[in-house]
Amino acid sequence: MSAILEVVQRQFEAYNARDLEAFIANFSDDVRVFRPPSPEPALTGKQEFAHFYAEQRFNRPGLRAELLARTVMGNKVFDRGPRRNP
């Protein structure tokens, strides 16, 4: 289980550092990102994933994730941050 938490923590820290290379290193080459309720992936593959984060996330000055709680259930990790207003 510690290996699972290590990957999640590395991803979290790279996100807050806006370190794109370190961030995407934690994802597989065939990563797929879904935006419910769509059954189709919004992003497919590490290259598309990296491009999205470079252009749409890591260029935002106020970008920062805040962790309030972390729950591990088997091989799944759920991070809880503060509620955002829509």
LINVEN-V501808 format. One record per backbone hydrogen bond with DSSP energy under -1.0 kcal/mol. CO is the residue of the C=O (numbers start at 1). NH is the residue of the N-H. Records with the same first field share a line. If there is no record, write none. Layout:
BEGIN
CO = NH  NH
END
This chain:
BEGIN
1 = 5
2 = 6
3 = 7
4 = 8
5 = 9
6 = 10
7 = 11
8 = 12
9 = 13
10 = 14
11 = 15
12 = 16
13 = 17
14 = 19
15 = 18
18 = 20
19 = 23
20 = 24
21 = 25
23 = 26
24 = 27
28 = 31
29 = 46
31 = 45
33 = 42  43
35 = 38
43 = 33
45 = 49
46 = 50
47 = 51
48 = 52
49 = 53
50 = 54
51 = 55
52 = 56
53 = 57  58
57 = 60
60 = 63
69 = 80
71 = 78
73 = 76
76 = 73
78 = 71
80 = 68  69
END
